[in-house]
Every structure is written in C-alpha cells, then in structure tokens.
Amino acid sequence: MRGYDFSAGKVFDGNLPAPIQDSDFVAICNSNDIHSLVNIFGWDEDTVEECTNLDETVRYTSYEQYDFISLIYLEEEGGTIYQQEVNIFFAKNYLVLVLPAETAGRLSKLASRIAKAVPGAAGKTAPILYIYYSIFDSLATDFSDMLEGLEDEMEALSENIESKPSQGQSKEIGRLRRVAYAYKKQLRALSYIGGQILMDKNGLLIDKHMRYFRNIDTRLLKLYDFADSLFDLSNELLHAYDSKFSAQMNETVNKLTVITLFFGPPTLIAGIYGMNFVNMPELGWIFGYPAALGLMAIVSIFIYILLKKKKWV
C-alpha cells in the first residue's frame, strides 16, 4: 500500500497515517490488502467481497460515512474482452483506491497516472476530491479513446466491404459487434453512476466543485450514446456485408448462367450427333462435321448478340 498524507505533506508506504481520523489522505492498494483494512475503517463486509471477487458489476453504494464505488475496466485483445475491477472507498478525509493484484493495459496506466497525480494534488483546495475526479476523468478519457479506435476500425472495414467483400469480413464484423456491445453495456452502467455521484447522499462533495462532477456525468452519458451508435453501426456493417456478399454471389451465378447459355446449345447439338444412329443422314455427309461446328458457332453468336442487347454481358 502506498499513498500521500495531505495533512502531514508526505508520502507513506505500507502503513497508514495515524491516527487516520485526523489525517486527510489518498491510498492505493491491491485486493490482497483489503482484509487488513476492514477493521481499521469499519467497512461493510459486502464491499470486501466486492473487492476480492470479480463479478462484472458496476456499483455505487452510500454507507453511513463513506461511499463505495465498484468499476469495471475493459481491455480488448484479439476479439477477447478482458475485465479488471477497480474499487473506490471515498469519505470526507480519505480515498482508498483498490486495484487488482496484477494490473495490465489501460488499468496499469490509470494506476500510474493516479500515483503521479497524488503528490501534485497537495496544492489543491480539495485534494481528495481532485483525485476522486481524476479517476473518473481518466476512465472517461480511456473509454473515449477506445470508442474512437473502434469507430476507425469500423470505418476501415466499411470501405473494404464496399470495395471488395470477402468471407473473412464476417468474422471481423462479429468481433466488432461483441466489442461494441461490451462497451455499450459498461457505459450504460457508468452513466447511472454519474447520476448517483451528483446525488451525493453523504454530502462529500463541495458545491463549488460540483461542476466538475456534472461534467463527468455529461461525458459518461455522451459516451454511452457514442457506444450505442457504434453498436448500431456494427449492425449496419453486418447488413451491408450480407447485401454486398449476396450481390457478389448473384453476379457469380449470373456469370455461370451466361456460360451455361453459351455452351448449352453446342452441347445439345453434340449430344444429338453423338448418338450415331444408322439412319442419321448427316453421318454420311462429307460436310456433316463442319456443318455441325458451324451450327454451334451460329447459335452461340446469336445468343451472345441477344444477351448483349439485354445488357446481360
């Protein structure tokens, strides 16, 4: 566990500032440390279970003297969605950020950003509120970056579908739809969190700083709308792919039909004269063979001219 004691103006590592009731501090710890803190802070047992078990639930609960927030951080790699949980204990004089025992990707960067921001918050009028805001600000920024990246992927795929649809694109559309739905689901829950923060049942926020948290609420709502539109776009990509691929298949079938029309009559003529009945007069005719070939050519040319007029070829 590490953090910063704003009352004493110093960094602490391992041990909380004592007595904690007289100190204003921010602490960052992992889920393995949480059991040792329960008796110190008197946290509800449900929150401890929440910190030690990943249940994919976004949660905001106001207890008697503190708020508990459970957030899910998403990471996508190769079509697989990874989830990491972030938990926050927020009270008048402290903020404890609980991270997984092992962090990776964007969550690891979040932890680094918050750790760097903590000492700089000492000069703020409300340093704990500043860190509280910074967590949600970083979360919103990361989601914005992820959604913009997803949008770029969808636009690139849309252009590829328009120019050259292929079977492999179906799998890619499926991946994008899964990712878009995962983002939409989490941001829907986060948009509720924004409203609950503004309710501030424990009176932990300062009125003159409320505009920052209203900004967070607005951003989360807009991000949810963005994710919702991307999910709709992924459905449109699927429809566009089905339409383009069906048109491509129809074009292939049409080409095969045209080829069949060309070779059908010659095949029929060859089949007739291949029967070799004794009383077929053309079998003894000296010009029978070239005449049969000529008939095949004439019929094929006639079919070609007819299809050309119909603009089928």
N, C-alpha and C positions, 0 to 999 in steps of 0.2 A: 504494500500500500504506500502511495506517495501523495503528496498534496501541498497545500500552501495555507498557512495560518495568517490571515489578514490582520488579526488583532496584534500579533507579535511581529508581523512583517518578515516571516521566514518560512523556508521550505521545510517540510518534515517528511521522513521516510520510515515506514514501519510502524511507528507509534503515533496515535492521535494526539493532538494538543490537549493538554489537561489544565484545568477542567474544561470539558467540551462545552459546558453551558455558558462559559464566559468567553468563548473563542468564536470568531467568525472564520470559517474555513471551507475549502473545497478539497475533497479526497477522491482519488482514483484507485480503485481496487479491482480484483477479479472475483469471479463467483466462488472461488475456493476460500476467500477471506470472509465471506458474508456471515457464516455461522458465529465467528468470533465477535461480530459487531452487534448481534441481535440484543444481547443483554445490556450492552452499553447504551444503545439508543432506544430500546424498548419497542422495536418494530414488530408489526404483526407477523405471525408465522406464515400466513399466506404469501406475503411478499418474499419471504426467504425461499419458499418453494418455487415461486415465480423466477427467482434469480438462478436457481440451481437446475431447473428443468426447462428446456426449450419447448414451448407449447404453441409457437407460431401465433400468439395472441398479442395484439396491441391493447394496452390497458392504461387507464388513468383512474386512480382512486384517491380520494381525500380522506385521510385518517385524522385523528384529533389534533395532532400537532405537526403533521407533515403530509406531503403529497407523494404518492408513489406512481411512477410512470414506467411502463414497460414498452419498449420499441423494438421493431424488427428491422434489421439492416439486410438488404438484399444484395446478392452478387450473382452475376450470370456468367457461366463459362461453358462453352460448347453446347448450349441448349439446356444445361442443367442449372436450376436455380438453387443457390446456397443461401441459407438464412442464418443470421447471427443476431443474438439478442443483446440489447442494451437496456439497463435498468437504472433509474434515477430516484434517489431519495432526496427530497427537497424540503427544507424547513427554513425558519427565519434566520438561523445562524449557521446553517451548513448546507452543502450539497455533496452527496456521495454518488459518484458515477461508477456503476458496477459493469464491468466488461467480461466477456468470456475468458476462460483461462488461456486460450490461444486465439488471437485475432489475426485476420488476414484481409487483404484487399482494401476496400474503401474504409472498413471499420478500423483497420490498423492506422490508416491516415487520419481518421477522425480522432482517435486516441492521441496521436502525435500533435494534431492541431490544438486540441483542448489543453494538453500538457504544456504546450508553448504559450497558450493564451493566459493560463492561470497567473503566472507572476506579473504579467502586464495588466491584469485586472486590478491589482492593488491600488492603482491610482484612480480607479473609478469611484463614483459616489456610492454605487451599489454593486460591489464586485461579484457577489454570489449571483445576483440577478443577471449580471453581464455574462457569466459562464453559462447560466441556465439558458439564456437567449442564444449564446454561441452554439450550444449543442443542437438546438432546433434549426438555427441558421445553417449550420454545416449539413445537417440532414436534408434540408430543403434544397441546398445547392447541389448536393450529390445526386439527389433524385432528379433534379433538373438536367444535370449532365447526362445521366443515364437515359432519360427520356429523349433528349436531343440526339444522342448516339443511336438510339433505337429508331428514331424518325429518319435519320440519314440512311440507315440500313434499309428501311422500307422504301425510301425514295429510289435508292440504287436498284433494289430488286424490282420495283415497279417499271423502271426503264428497261431492265433486262427482259422482263416478261413482255413488254411492248415490242421490243426488237426481235427477241428470239426465245420463245417459250421452250422449256425443256422439262423432262420428268423430274430432275433433281431439284427444281424450284419448289415443288410441292413440299418436300421435307423442310426446306428453309422457311417457307411460309408457316408451317406448323410450329417451328421453333419460335418465330417472331410472335405468333399468336399466344403461345404459352408465356413468353416473357412479358408481353403487353398486359396479359390478364393478371399476372403476378404483381406487376407494378400497380395496376388499377386497384386490385384488392387491398394492397397495403396502404395506398394513398387514400382510399376511401376511409379506412380506419383512422389514419393520421388526421384526416380532415375533421373527424369527430374530436380528436384530441385537442386540436386548435381551439375549438369552441369551449371545451372544458377548462382549458388553461385560462381563458378570458373570464370564466365564471368565478374563479379564484375563491373557492369556498373558505379557505383558511386565511384569506387576507394576506397572502405572502408577497403579492406584487405591489409596487409603488405606483401611484396614479400617474405621475409624470413619465413613467417608463412604459405605461400600458400601450402606447402607440407602437412600440417595437413588437410587442406580442400580437397586437392586431395585425401588424404586417405579416407575422408568421402565419396567423390564421388565414389571411387572404392568399398568401403564397401556396399554402397546402391545398386550399380549395381550387386554386387555378391549376396546380399540378395534377390534382385528381381529374379535372376537366381535360387536361392535356393527355393523361394516361387513357382516359375514356375515349378520346378522339383517336388515339393511336390504335386502341383495340378495334374500333370501328374500321380504321384504315386497314388493319390486318385482315378483316373480313372482306373488305373491298378487294384486297390483293388476291384473296382466295377466289372470289367471283371472277376477277379479271383473268386469273390464271386458267380457271375452268373454261371461260369463254374463248380465250386465245388457243388453248390446247385443243378444245373441241373444233375450233375453226381450222386449226392445223391438221387435225385428223380428217376433217371433212374434205380439205384440199387434197390430202393424200388419197382418200377414197375416190374423189373425182378424177384424179390422175389415173388411178387404176382402172376406173370405169372407161375413160377415154382409150387407154391402152387395150382394154378388152374389146371396145368397139372397133378398133383398127384390126385386131388380129382375129376377131370372131368370124367375119365372112370368109377370109382366106382359109381359116381352119375348117369351116364348114365345107368349102369347095374341095379342099384337100381330103377331107373325110369322105365326101361322096365318091371322088375318083379313086380313093384308096380301097374301095370295096371290091374292085376288079371283077365285076360280073361279066360273064362271057358275052352277053348281048348288049353291052355298052358300046355304041358305035364309035365314041371318041377314042377308045383304046387302040383301034387300028388306024386312026387318022394320023398322018405324018406331022400335022401341025397341032396335034392334041395337047402336047406338053406345053409349047409356048403359048397356046391359046388359053390354057388354064392359068398360067402365070400372068398373062395379060389381063384376064378377067379379075384375078385377085388384085392387081395393081389398080385397075379402073375403079373397082369397088372401094378400095382404100382411099384413092384420091377423091372420090365422090363423098365419102364420109368425112374426110378432112375439110373439104370445102363447106359442107353442111355445118360442121362444128364451128368453123371459122366464122360463118355468118351468125351463128348463135352466140359467138364470143365465148365458147367453152374452151378454146385453146388459144 
